[in-house]
Amino acid sequence: MAPFQSNENERLFVVKRTFLNLAIVFVALSSSVLIQAQSRARSTATPPATLMTSLPESDAVAHVKVKQLLSEAMPQILANNPAKLAEVNASIDKFKDKTGLDPRMFEQVALGVRYTYPSEGITKLQTVALAHGTFSAPAMMAAGRVASNGKYREEKYRDKTLYIFTLEENIKLLGLFDFRIAELAAAPLDTNTLALGDPAAVRGAIDAARSRKRANPELILLASRDPNAIIGFGSNMTEQLVSNLDFGNAPIAADLRTLRQVYGSVGTTQTDLNLFIGARAVNADAAKNLGVTLEGLAQFGGFFVGRLSGAKGVLAKSALSNLKIVADANELQIRTSVAQAEVGPLLGN
């Protein structure tokens, strides 16, 4: 997810067949699917107050423990790839030079994403980030004005000031993901929290901060299922969103159109990287049908893995040996773990 995008230049997310084929292969690396017939009720509990509860109305939410990711997980994962670790640190320094914002000062970041569908087959994302840490938001904004060499403007909205930086370039976030950023707006919500995104998204975050109503309670509960995870997320799925994805396989696409929510987490131990993905179907029968499809795909998992060589092959074989997929009521749950040393060589490639 890209937290920084302009309203005029929102990044076009047309998911290509290659990516989705890889996703299908990942799902296919299952050795078993356990199906139960009952249906699980959707949770209506109110989540405890967290940074995510300050997000505006969203179609997807995520939470990232940035300090833990940068100071613990990333050095462990890239321990055998010092060149990539140096690139990660250089990308953070470059972003700081351009904006005056240093991600290493963030304790945590919450992300909210809205999906729009401007035309057939096209999905656009508008994302806002709330960054919280032990930093002085006004001081960082002042540094950003200097670092941007005057390529910024200030905009008053309600009782807040938006600092809008014109970047017009690709930024490699954390040395791993390339994003095109035209304008980045930043607004202090309080002394330790910044709203970041395009101007419209930041204005929405300001409105949400003023409101007593908490948005996205169900998605927040899904994203918070594992309190020890470094990354947690939850997203609503619509038939239109799934239809815009190019799966290259009509029966699989039909099964996936029954999904209503996906959620998951990424966590680490001293040596491993743990991934969990959950998917809620419209009912238990839909989950059962999708489970049958996955059982069929699982038969080809070993074939796909066998064709991969080098670091990709090592990682895929490890994921296959640890992968479990369980269908519980109207949910599918996917879990796997791999050694951190196996992930490092592939990051950023």
Helices and strands as residue ranges (DSSP letters): H 17-28, E 33-34, G 51-54, E 60-64, H 66-68, I 69-73, H 74-77, H 82-99, G 103-105, E 106-116, E 124-133, H 137-147, E 152-157, E 160-173, E 177-190, E 193-197, H 199-210, H 217-223, E 231-236, H 239-243, H 250-256, E 259-268, E 272-281, H 284-298, H 301-306, H 310-322, E 324-328, E 331-339, H 340-343, G 344-346
